[in-house]
Amino acid sequence: MKYSIVMILLFLVGGFSFVSYIFQAYLTFWGLETFPPFREKSINSSFENNRSFENRIPSNPESVLTSPFSLMLLIDGIFSIAGGISLWQLIREKELTSVKENISSLLLTPEEKAIIEELKKAGGQLNQNQLVKKTGLSKVKVHRALVRLEVRKVVKKYPYGLTNKIILEKSPL
């Protein structure tokens, strides 16, 4: 929830900054042509030191857009939107992971869940004999559960002496 709020705030700040920069660019290049009432009013009124607005228009519009303030608006907009997108992806990955875990836990039998949990505790690999001892299941139940997990490509079984080495390929939990 807190990530969602931060993500929304980042999008708002980034959007505001980016739109402000675009509006400033628009006013710099075409503002006086598209707002004639503003132009007439500004030309007739005077500002500090009796200089009209017409005299305050920069001769080089690119200098306005490359001023530190304008560049900070642009950079802030870009970084805020990029941060919002990153948080959105992080939230999405967490949601997908939790959904996958819930669905896969519904599809696994209790024996398969016990085997996967023991493999996780052991760092991802154990001998089949060790699995029998640690889970408390019979050899046949462990063998059948491992066959089902191997078909789903959750575990990989390799011959290892008189037993098999079981390696957890991907964890469905």
Backbone as CSV, one residue per row, in Angstrom:
resi,resn,N_x,N_y,N_z,CA_x,CA_y,CA_z,C_x,C_y,C_z
1,MET,0.828,-1.190,0.000,0.000,0.000,0.000,0.875,1.258,0.000
2,LYS,1.923,1.249,0.847,2.764,2.445,0.915,3.538,2.650,-0.386
3,TYR,3.909,1.549,-1.061,4.576,1.687,-2.352,3.634,2.291,-3.386
4,SER,2.378,1.919,-3.311,1.399,2.460,-4.262,1.251,3.966,-4.096
5,ILE,1.229,4.425,-2.867,1.094,5.860,-2.609,2.325,6.607,-3.126
6,VAL,3.506,6.068,-2.844,4.738,6.697,-3.319,4.777,6.695,-4.842
7,MET,4.332,5.593,-5.459,4.310,5.507,-6.915,3.393,6.580,-7.503
8,ILE,2.212,6.738,-6.935,1.266,7.742,-7.422,1.843,9.144,-7.259
9,LEU,2.469,9.403,-6.113,3.079,10.716,-5.895,4.207,10.984,-6.895
10,LEU,5.003,9.972,-7.178,6.075,10.140,-8.167,5.512,10.456,-9.553
11,PHE,4.451,9.756,-9.926,3.834,10.050,-11.216,3.259,11.465,-11.248
12,LEU,2.647,11.889,-10.149,2.078,13.244,-10.111,3.165,14.312,-10.195
13,VAL,4.207,14.164,-9.384,5.299,15.144,-9.398,5.996,15.149,-10.751
14,GLY,6.274,13.968,-11.276,6.931,13.875,-12.576,6.079,14.451,-13.686
15,GLY,4.798,14.144,-13.652,3.907,14.683,-14.662,3.803,16.194,-14.584
16,PHE,3.681,16.718,-13.364,3.600,18.168,-13.196,4.875,18.849,-13.681
17,SER,6.019,18.314,-13.317,7.290,18.906,-13.741,7.449,18.853,-15.253
18,PHE,7.139,17.720,-15.830,7.295,17.567,-17.263,6.328,18.477,-18.029
19,VAL,5.067,18.540,-17.572,4.093,19.416,-18.220,4.489,20.879,-18.043
20,SER,5.037,21.233,-16.873,5.494,22.616,-16.666,6.612,22.983,-17.638
21,TYR,7.531,22.064,-17.858,8.615,22.325,-18.810,8.066,22.487,-20.226
22,ILE,7.148,21.603,-20.612,6.552,21.689,-21.950,5.775,23.000,-22.097
23,PHE,5.034,23.400,-21.064,4.285,24.656,-21.119,5.230,25.846,-21.225
24,GLN,6.326,25.784,-20.483,7.319,26.863,-20.556,7.924,26.942,-21.958
25,ALA,8.190,25.795,-22.553,8.728,25.783,-23.923,7.702,26.344,-24.897
26,TYR,6.461,25.980,-24.710,5.418,26.477,-25.587,5.296,27.997,-25.475
27,LEU,5.270,28.506,-24.243,5.166,29.950,-24.059,6.390,30.678,-24.603
28,THR,7.546,30.062,-24.467,8.765,30.704,-24.946,8.759,30.861,-26.467
29,PHE,8.321,29.833,-27.157,8.370,29.875,-28.615,7.114,30.470,-29.253
30,TRP,5.930,30.121,-28.719,4.706,30.524,-29.392,3.706,31.255,-28.497
31,GLY,4.078,31.510,-27.270,3.131,32.072,-26.304,2.556,33.416,-26.692
32,LEU,3.368,34.356,-27.134,2.866,35.689,-27.435,2.048,35.707,-28.722
33,GLU,2.269,34.728,-29.587,1.490,34.670,-30.817,0.110,34.091,-30.577
34,THR,-0.014,33.166,-29.640,-1.295,32.498,-29.411,-2.133,33.163,-28.348
35,PHE,-1.575,34.048,-27.555,-2.333,34.764,-26.529,-2.292,36.271,-26.808
36,PRO,-2.998,36.763,-27.839,-2.927,38.196,-28.157,-3.430,39.098,-27.033
37,PRO,-4.501,38.737,-26.292,-4.892,39.645,-25.203,-3.782,39.798,-24.164
38,PHE,-3.076,38.712,-23.908,-1.977,38.768,-22.953,-0.868,39.665,-23.497
39,ARG,-0.644,39.580,-24.785,0.409,40.383,-25.415,0.064,41.872,-25.342
40,GLU,-1.190,42.205,-25.698,-1.583,43.621,-25.686,-1.524,44.178,-24.276
41,LYS,-2.007,43.399,-23.323,-2.011,43.866,-21.939,-0.589,44.028,-21.425
42,SER,0.266,43.093,-21.787,1.628,43.153,-21.267,2.429,44.271,-21.921
43,ILE,2.135,44.566,-23.162,2.876,45.644,-23.837,2.459,46.997,-23.278
44,ASN,1.171,47.141,-22.978,0.677,48.428,-22.480,1.013,48.657,-21.011
45,SER,1.163,47.592,-20.248,1.493,47.775,-18.831,3.002,47.811,-18.666
46,SER,3.419,48.412,-17.601,4.865,48.481,-17.383,5.224,47.757,-16.099
47,PHE,6.428,47.260,-16.063,6.922,46.540,-14.903,7.987,47.384,-14.224
48,GLU,8.797,46.749,-13.399,9.847,47.460,-12.679,10.754,48.182,-13.674
49,ASN,11.228,49.320,-13.291,12.139,50.143,-14.089,11.530,50.573,-15.418
50,ASN,10.191,50.668,-15.487,9.462,51.104,-16.679,9.828,50.313,-17.930
51,ARG,10.120,49.028,-17.756,10.409,48.183,-18.922,9.159,47.398,-19.262
52,SER,8.811,47.351,-20.488,7.618,46.608,-20.891,7.959,45.128,-20.994
53,PHE,6.884,44.336,-21.069,7.062,42.886,-21.176,7.754,42.534,-22.480
54,GLU,7.474,43.289,-23.516,8.085,43.023,-24.816,9.607,43.106,-24.727
55,ASN,10.114,44.020,-23.897,11.556,44.156,-23.741,12.151,43.032,-22.907
56,ARG,11.300,42.313,-22.157,11.798,41.250,-21.288,11.817,39.894,-21.982
57,ILE,11.305,39.829,-23.179,11.344,38.569,-23.913,12.784,38.316,-24.325
58,PRO,13.304,37.133,-24.011,14.701,36.867,-24.353,14.877,36.796,-25.860
59,SER,16.000,37.300,-26.311,16.275,37.256,-27.748,16.598,35.835,-28.195
60,ASN,17.047,34.992,-27.272,17.392,33.613,-27.577,16.494,32.691,-26.742
61,PRO,15.408,32.150,-27.306,14.493,31.310,-26.533,15.154,30.043,-25.998
62,GLU,16.183,29.552,-26.667,16.860,28.343,-26.185,17.516,28.574,-24.830
63,SER,17.901,29.816,-24.550,18.525,30.098,-23.258,17.529,29.936,-22.127
64,VAL,16.257,30.195,-22.394,15.227,29.985,-21.365,15.082,28.498,-21.083
65,LEU,15.061,27.690,-22.123,14.853,26.254,-21.962,16.079,25.531,-21.422
66,THR,17.242,26.155,-21.512,18.448,25.526,-20.967,18.893,26.188,-19.670
67,SER,18.042,27.038,-19.112,18.382,27.642,-17.820,18.337,26.561,-16.745
68,PRO,19.032,26.778,-15.629,19.048,25.755,-14.580,17.651,25.384,-14.076
69,PHE,16.773,26.364,-13.933,15.418,26.071,-13.454,14.672,25.184,-14.439
70,SER,14.750,25.513,-15.711,14.053,24.726,-16.727,14.616,23.315,-16.817
71,LEU,15.924,23.216,-16.779,16.537,21.888,-16.839,16.188,21.050,-15.613
72,MET,16.085,21.687,-14.448,15.692,20.951,-13.241,14.253,20.454,-13.361
73,LEU,13.375,21.262,-13.950,12.002,20.797,-14.184,12.002,19.560,-15.080
74,LEU,12.768,19.619,-16.143,12.821,18.501,-17.080,13.425,17.257,-16.431
75,ILE,14.540,17.422,-15.764,15.219,16.283,-15.128,14.365,15.702,-14.013
76,ASP,13.746,16.560,-13.209,12.859,16.094,-12.144,11.696,15.298,-12.730
77,GLY,11.138,15.794,-13.814,10.039,15.075,-14.446,10.451,13.708,-14.940
78,ILE,11.589,13.654,-15.585,12.064,12.378,-16.130,12.371,11.387,-15.002
79,PHE,13.103,11.832,-13.975,13.463,10.917,-12.889,12.249,10.493,-12.072
80,SER,11.315,11.394,-11.850,10.125,11.029,-11.082,9.277,10.017,-11.839
81,ILE,9.117,10.214,-13.124,8.339,9.253,-13.911,9.074,7.909,-13.979
82,ALA,10.391,7.942,-14.132,11.162,6.691,-14.143,11.058,5.970,-12.799
83,GLY,11.095,6.723,-11.698,10.928,6.118,-10.379,9.549,5.518,-10.206
84,GLY,8.537,6.196,-10.707,7.178,5.665,-10.637,7.036,4.374,-11.424
85,ILE,7.649,4.340,-12.601,7.595,3.117,-13.411,8.330,1.978,-12.711
86,SER,9.468,2.284,-12.099,10.221,1.248,-11.375,9.420,0.699,-10.214
87,LEU,8.787,1.582,-9.455,7.955,1.108,-8.340,6.765,0.306,-8.839
88,TRP,6.189,0.728,-9.960,5.059,-0.016,-10.521,5.487,-1.435,-10.881
89,GLN,6.680,-1.578,-11.484,7.176,-2.908,-11.834,7.459,-3.739,-10.589
90,LEU,8.010,-3.107,-9.550,8.282,-3.825,-8.309,6.993,-4.328,-7.671
91,ILE,5.984,-3.470,-7.625,4.688,-3.871,-7.055,4.088,-5.009,-7.871
92,ARG,4.188,-4.894,-9.178,3.629,-5.921,-10.061,4.335,-7.263,-9.859
93,GLU,5.656,-7.246,-9.733,6.403,-8.488,-9.512,6.019,-9.133,-8.189
94,LYS,5.868,-8.317,-7.144,5.472,-8.870,-5.841,4.084,-9.490,-5.911
95,GLU,3.162,-8.820,-6.592,1.813,-9.357,-6.720,1.814,-10.654,-7.508
96,LEU,2.576,-10.691,-8.606,2.648,-11.916,-9.405,3.268,-13.061,-8.610
97,THR,4.288,-12.758,-7.838,4.926,-13.792,-7.027,3.955,-14.360,-6.004
98,SER,3.218,-13.481,-5.332,2.275,-13.971,-4.328,1.143,-14.763,-4.967
99,VAL,0.684,-14.356,-6.137,-0.368,-15.102,-6.830,0.152,-16.477,-7.252
100,LYS,1.390,-16.517,-7.780,1.972,-17.801,-8.169,2.116,-18.733,-6.974
101,GLU,2.552,-18.172,-5.848,2.704,-18.995,-4.646,1.370,-19.539,-4.187
102,ASN,0.343,-18.714,-4.202,-0.983,-19.168,-3.765,-1.525,-20.248,-4.692
103,ILE,-1.387,-20.046,-5.984,-1.909,-21.028,-6.942,-1.138,-22.332,-6.857
104,SER,0.190,-22.232,-6.794,0.984,-23.462,-6.756,0.785,-24.217,-5.453
105,SER,0.573,-23.500,-4.348,0.347,-24.207,-3.085,-0.990,-24.939,-3.103
106,LEU,-1.940,-24.463,-3.883,-3.215,-25.159,-4.019,-3.074,-26.413,-4.875
107,LEU,-2.119,-26.406,-5.788,-1.953,-27.528,-6.709,-1.018,-28.614,-6.184
108,LEU,-0.323,-28.359,-5.103,0.623,-29.337,-4.561,-0.033,-30.199,-3.485
109,THR,0.391,-31.446,-3.447,-0.070,-32.332,-2.374,0.738,-32.031,-1.108
110,PRO,0.272,-32.469,0.049,1.033,-32.234,1.282,2.441,-32.843,1.241
111,GLU,2.585,-34.000,0.574,3.901,-34.625,0.471,4.842,-33.755,-0.363
112,GLU,4.330,-33.226,-1.472,5.150,-32.371,-2.327,5.551,-31.093,-1.601
113,LYS,4.620,-30.542,-0.831,4.938,-29.337,-0.058,6.036,-29.620,0.973
114,ALA,5.935,-30.776,1.636,6.937,-31.134,2.644,8.317,-31.311,1.998
115,ILE,8.366,-31.929,0.836,9.643,-32.140,0.137,10.246,-30.800,-0.266
116,ILE,9.441,-29.919,-0.815,9.939,-28.610,-1.250,10.444,-27.805,-0.050
117,GLU,9.719,-27.856,1.053,10.149,-27.127,2.249,11.487,-27.653,2.767
118,GLU,11.663,-28.968,2.772,12.938,-29.541,3.234,14.076,-29.180,2.288
119,LEU,13.800,-29.171,0.990,14.834,-28.774,0.033,15.212,-27.303,0.228
120,LYS,14.229,-26.462,0.501,14.529,-25.043,0.757,15.392,-24.886,2.002
121,LYS,15.049,-25.624,3.055,15.824,-25.533,4.306,17.268,-25.979,4.096
122,ALA,17.465,-26.959,3.212,18.801,-27.514,2.983,19.581,-26.743,1.929
123,GLY,19.038,-25.655,1.437,19.767,-24.868,0.454,19.520,-25.286,-0.983
124,GLY,18.505,-26.082,-1.219,18.132,-26.419,-2.582,18.522,-27.802,-3.061
125,GLN,19.251,-28.566,-2.239,19.598,-29.919,-2.678,19.778,-30.853,-1.491
126,LEU,19.325,-32.073,-1.692,19.440,-33.146,-0.695,19.484,-34.483,-1.423
127,ASN,19.965,-35.519,-0.720,19.865,-36.876,-1.230,18.449,-37.374,-0.984
128,GLN,18.019,-38.318,-1.799,16.665,-38.845,-1.642,16.513,-39.530,-0.292
129,ASN,17.554,-40.203,0.187,17.488,-40.849,1.509,17.322,-39.809,2.617
130,GLN,18.019,-38.682,2.479,17.880,-37.622,3.482,16.463,-37.046,3.468
131,LEU,15.872,-36.946,2.304,14.488,-36.464,2.211,13.531,-37.404,2.933
132,VAL,13.757,-38.702,2.787,12.907,-39.680,3.460,13.001,-39.494,4.968
133,LYS,14.219,-39.302,5.475,14.419,-39.135,6.916,13.828,-37.823,7.423
134,LYS,14.078,-36.740,6.702,13.660,-35.420,7.178,12.156,-35.191,7.071
135,THR,11.529,-35.748,6.043,10.086,-35.530,5.886,9.268,-36.521,6.692
136,GLY,9.846,-37.674,7.026,9.095,-38.693,7.760,8.142,-39.469,6.866
137,LEU,8.277,-39.304,5.576,7.440,-40.026,4.622,8.120,-41.336,4.228
138,SER,7.328,-42.261,3.697,7.913,-43.523,3.255,8.698,-43.289,1.967
139,LYS,9.564,-44.279,1.645,10.366,-44.171,0.423,9.476,-44.098,-0.815
140,VAL,8.396,-44.845,-0.800,7.496,-44.879,-1.953,6.806,-43.527,-2.137
141,LYS,6.327,-42.931,-1.034,5.662,-41.625,-1.130,6.630,-40.548,-1.616
142,VAL,7.865,-40.589,-1.116,8.865,-39.615,-1.547,9.166,-39.811,-3.026
143,HIS,9.325,-41.074,-3.458,9.616,-41.357,-4.861,8.489,-40.848,-5.766
144,ARG,7.231,-41.148,-5.404,6.095,-40.745,-6.241,5.959,-39.216,-6.279
145,ALA,6.164,-38.580,-5.145,6.076,-37.112,-5.101,7.190,-36.489,-5.937
146,LEU,8.388,-37.095,-5.880,9.502,-36.570,-6.670,9.260,-36.749,-8.169
147,VAL,8.620,-37.845,-8.551,8.301,-38.047,-9.965,7.340,-36.957,-10.430
148,ARG,6.308,-36.670,-9.626,5.355,-35.614,-10.005,6.039,-34.248,-10.078
149,LEU,6.935,-33.968,-9.122,7.640,-32.679,-9.117,8.627,-32.583,-10.287
150,GLU,9.214,-33.723,-10.658,10.156,-33.720,-11.770,9.429,-33.498,-13.103
151,VAL,8.222,-34.032,-13.225,7.425,-33.812,-14.435,7.073,-32.330,-14.559
152,ARG,6.790,-31.684,-13.434,6.474,-30.239,-13.440,7.724,-29.372,-13.521
153,LYS,8.878,-30.002,-13.549,10.182,-29.324,-13.628,10.439,-28.431,-12.427
154,VAL,9.991,-28.899,-11.262,10.264,-28.182,-10.018,11.572,-28.680,-9.429
155,VAL,11.820,-29.976,-9.572,13.065,-30.568,-9.082,13.730,-31.327,-10.221
156,LYS,15.006,-31.574,-10.025,15.777,-32.368,-10.980,16.439,-33.488,-10.192
157,LYS,16.397,-34.698,-10.724,16.932,-35.860,-10.034,18.159,-36.366,-10.784
158,TYR,19.265,-36.533,-10.052,20.506,-37.038,-10.627,20.938,-38.272,-9.847
159,PRO,21.414,-39.320,-10.547,21.949,-40.483,-9.819,23.164,-40.072,-8.979
160,TYR,23.194,-40.577,-7.748,24.258,-40.194,-6.818,24.566,-41.412,-5.947
161,GLY,25.438,-42.273,-6.442,25.767,-43.499,-5.713,24.562,-44.436,-5.707
162,LEU,24.180,-44.914,-4.492,23.036,-45.819,-4.370,21.718,-45.060,-4.219
163,THR,21.775,-43.755,-4.232,20.575,-42.937,-4.072,20.541,-41.890,-5.197
164,ASN,19.675,-40.954,-5.064,19.570,-39.874,-6.041,19.811,-38.536,-5.347
165,LYS,20.404,-37.626,-6.063,20.545,-36.268,-5.559,19.397,-35.467,-6.145
166,ILE,18.659,-34.791,-5.261,17.497,-34.012,-5.669,17.878,-32.531,-5.554
167,ILE,17.697,-31.814,-6.661,18.015,-30.389,-6.688,16.748,-29.607,-7.012
168,LEU,16.482,-28.607,-6.214,15.315,-27.753,-6.416,15.622,-26.785,-7.560
169,GLU,14.917,-26.948,-8.687,15.143,-26.114,-9.858,14.470,-24.753,-9.689
170,LYS,13.207,-24.764,-9.387,12.460,-23.537,-9.147,11.450,-23.828,-8.054
171,SER,11.280,-22.879,-7.188,10.395,-23.077,-6.051,8.997,-22.579,-6.367
172,PRO,8.001,-23.462,-6.337,6.647,-23.007,-6.578,6.038,-22.321,-5.354
173,LEU,6.688,-22.452,-4.201,6.147,-21.828,-2.979,6.805,-20.520,-2.692
